[in-house]
Every structure is written in structure tokens, then in C-alpha cells.
């Protein structure tokens, strides 16, 4: 439990949290740009598919 008292741990946690938020927003923007090139009737399905497949990517990101 001493890890919670270390300032370096809090800085690292905040840095990682900030990066996850920024990269998440980046992924959402990317998905919206790519799906905008599809026909209008396919856009909602592609957007939902992209957002559905997105979280497992983040979980495997730290394991490599």
C-alpha cells in the first residue's frame, strides 16, 4: 500500500490516464473519418462495429 503514497506513482497514473483518453479520442476520430467514406446506409453499422472492436485492442496494448 506504500505505492499510493509515492508521488511518482500518481504522476505515472495520471500520465497513463491522459494518454488513454487522448488515444481513445484519436481512435474515435479515425473511425468517424473512415466511416464517412462509406455509403450513408452502411455508416452506422461500420461505426458500431469499429467501436465494438476497439476496447479489446486497448487491453492487449500493454501486454506487448
C-alpha positions, 0 to 999 in steps of 0.5 A: 500500500506504500505505492499510493503514497509515492508521488511518482506513482500518481504522476505515472497514473495520471500520465497513463490516464491522459494518454488513454483518453487522448488515444481513445479520442484519436481512435474515435476520430479515425473511425468517424473519418473512415466511416464517412467514406462509406455509403450513408446506409452502411455508416452506422453499422461500420461505426458500431462495429469499429467501436465494438472492436476497439476496447479489446485492442486497448487491453492487449496494448500493454501486454506487448 
